[in-house]
Amino acid sequence: MLEKQPVRDRVSSTYLLVGLLVLGVLVQAWLASAVSATARLQTAVTVFTGVFVQAVPFLVLGVLVSGAIAAFVSPALLRKVLPRNEPAAIGVAGLAGMALPGCECGAVPVARRLMDQGAPSSVALAFLLSAPAINPVVLVSTAVAFPGEPAMVGARLVGSLATAVIMGLLWSRIGRPGWMLPSDGPEHCVIGRTRWEIFTEAARHDFLQAAAFLVLGAVAAAALHVLVPPAWYEQLAGRMLLAILVLAVLAVLLALCSEADAFVAASMSSLPLLPRLVFLVVGPAVDVKLFAMQAGSFGRWFAIRFSPLTFAVAVTCGSIAGYLFLGGAR
């Protein structure tokens, strides 16, 4: 008779988050005294808190909607409404990103599922680039981060949508099936689970994943505010091309969640709007985190070809949108 193997409990990210919150409560007095001892640290904490508190409501809204989509909207349904003409389908997939909120982390597996169910890779990739960049949650958070600058919202929408559609069209011409991992077929992970279970699990997963990047983004905003000398920003402000390239590379390296990056860009108030717009267009399209996820889902050779091309297209589209909507040097 075989003995039943004991089930080992794993420490999930939820328990880890609760543990960190409890630890923060226990040491709050010590933290408060440590922060009050240094003026720069006080400033950093203020910036961090401001970014985090502003972004959390939009993050919660985004994960609730993404959980509902996971439970009630299947990639098969999206595929059914796509036109048979590939260029038209690329445009529809790009616009579909406006109706499907979610972080770029969640867009990669959705794009993989679309391809597994027969959608052309160019269509799936257009959706991959548009969904985290032009959905309502991201656009509203951009409007909140840049009060009095409605042109930033329109510029981000046009620049990001153009990036998604142009990359889809380019990939339909130059992409090769051999550059991507073969399909494993439709996923069946939802069989036997209720819609409520799918909703709660997807929302919990997306919140913890996006919240982690939100914390990193808030830390980055605070660090940029107190560690980077103001003279650096002044030098970049006078060199528009250099500022665009520096912030584009910074977007790749910081790998921020698209639902929080607008607050980080807003903290760089010494720089013109144009390079900050490029930062917002490039970030959701290509960064080190996305490169790793794309390499795992689609293959290393795909990521090596797709990411540099996406970077160039995103910088170009963001710059053109900036000149059209923001007047160039603003």
LINGIVEN-V449367 format. One record per backbone hydrogen bond with DSSP energy under -0.5 kcal/mol. CO is the residue of the C=O (numbers start at 1). NH is the residue of the N-H. E is the energy in kcal/mol with one decimal. If there is no record, write none. Layout:
CO;NH;E  CO;NH;E
//
This chain:
6;8;-0.6  7;9;-0.5  10;12;-1.0  12;16;-1.9  13;17;-2.3  14;18;-2.4  15;19;-2.6  16;20;-2.2  17;21;-2.2  18;22;-2.5  19;23;-2.4  20;24;-2.3  21;25;-2.0  22;26;-2.1  23;27;-1.8  25;28;-0.9  27;31;-2.5  28;32;-2.6  29;33;-2.0  30;34;-2.1  31;35;-2.5  32;36;-2.2  33;37;-0.7  35;38;-1.5  38;42;-1.9  39;43;-2.2  40;44;-2.4  41;45;-2.5  42;46;-2.2  43;47;-2.5  44;48;-2.7  45;49;-2.8  46;50;-2.4  47;51;-2.5  48;52;-2.6  49;53;-2.9  50;54;-2.0  51;55;-1.8  52;56;-2.1  53;57;-0.7  55;59;-2.1  56;60;-2.8  57;61;-2.2  58;62;-2.3  59;63;-2.3  60;64;-2.1  61;65;-2.1  62;66;-2.6  63;67;-2.2  64;68;-1.9  65;69;-2.3  66;70;-2.3  67;71;-1.6  68;72;-2.4  69;73;-2.6  72;74;-0.5  74;77;-0.5  74;78;-1.6  75;79;-2.4  76;80;-1.6  77;81;-1.0  78;81;-0.6  79;82;-0.9  85;89;-2.6  86;90;-2.3  87;91;-1.9  88;92;-2.3  89;93;-2.7  90;94;-2.2  91;95;-2.2  92;96;-2.3  93;97;-0.8  94;97;-0.8  95;98;-1.9  96;99;-1.4  97;100;-0.7  98;136;-1.0  103;106;-1.1  103;107;-1.1  104;108;-1.1  105;109;-0.6  106;110;-1.3  107;111;-2.5  108;112;-2.1  109;113;-2.2  110;114;-2.3  111;115;-2.0  112;116;-2.3  113;117;-1.6  114;119;-2.5  115;118;-1.8  120;124;-2.2  121;125;-2.4  122;126;-1.7  123;127;-2.0  124;128;-2.2  125;129;-1.8  126;130;-1.8  127;131;-2.6  128;132;-0.5  130;133;-1.3  130;134;-2.3  131;135;-0.6  135;139;-2.2  136;140;-2.8  137;141;-2.3  138;142;-2.0  139;143;-2.0  140;144;-2.3  141;145;-2.3  142;146;-1.8  144;147;-0.6  146;149;-1.8  149;152;-1.7  149;153;-0.6  150;153;-0.7  150;154;-1.5  151;155;-2.7  152;156;-2.3  153;157;-2.4  154;158;-2.6  155;159;-2.8  156;160;-2.4  157;161;-2.4  158;162;-2.5  159;163;-1.8  160;164;-2.2  161;165;-2.6  162;166;-2.7  163;167;-2.2  164;168;-2.0  165;169;-2.5  166;170;-2.8  167;171;-2.6  168;172;-1.7  169;173;-0.8  170;173;-0.9  170;174;-2.7  171;175;-2.1  176;179;-2.0  177;180;-1.6  188;191;-1.4  190;193;-1.7  194;198;-2.2  195;199;-2.8  196;200;-2.8  197;201;-2.2  198;202;-2.5  199;203;-2.7  200;204;-2.5  201;205;-2.7  202;206;-2.7  203;207;-2.5  204;208;-2.4  205;209;-2.3  206;210;-2.9  207;211;-3.0  208;212;-1.5  209;213;-1.3  210;214;-2.2  211;215;-2.5  212;216;-2.0  213;217;-2.5  214;218;-2.7  215;219;-2.6  216;220;-2.5  217;221;-2.5  218;222;-2.4  219;223;-2.8  220;224;-2.8  221;225;-1.7  222;226;-1.8  223;227;-2.9  223;228;-0.6  224;228;-0.7  227;229;-0.6  229;232;-1.5  229;233;-1.0  230;234;-2.1  231;235;-2.3  232;236;-2.3  233;237;-2.7  234;238;-1.1  236;239;-1.6  239;243;-2.6  240;244;-2.4  241;245;-2.2  242;246;-2.7  243;247;-2.3  244;248;-2.0  245;249;-2.3  246;250;-2.3  247;251;-2.1  248;252;-1.5  249;253;-2.1  250;254;-2.8  251;255;-1.4  252;288;-2.3  257;260;-2.0  257;261;-1.4  260;263;-0.9  260;264;-0.9  261;265;-2.5  262;266;-2.3  263;267;-1.0  264;268;-0.5  265;268;-1.2  267;269;-1.3  268;271;-1.8  272;276;-1.0  273;277;-2.4  274;278;-2.1  275;279;-1.9  276;280;-1.5  277;281;-2.0  278;282;-2.8  279;283;-1.9  280;284;-0.7  282;285;-1.1  282;286;-2.5  287;291;-2.6  288;292;-1.7  289;293;-2.2  290;294;-3.1  291;295;-2.3  292;296;-1.9  293;297;-2.1  294;298;-3.1  294;299;-0.9  295;299;-0.8  298;181;-2.8  299;303;-1.9  300;304;-2.3  301;305;-1.4  302;306;-3.4  303;307;-2.1  304;308;-0.5  305;309;-1.0  306;310;-2.4  307;311;-2.5  308;312;-2.0  309;313;-2.3  310;314;-2.9  311;315;-2.4  312;316;-2.0  313;317;-3.0  314;318;-2.7  315;319;-2.1  316;320;-2.5  317;321;-2.5  318;322;-2.0  319;323;-2.2  320;324;-2.0  321;325;-2.7  322;326;-2.8  322;328;-1.1  327;329;-1.8  330;273;-3.0
//
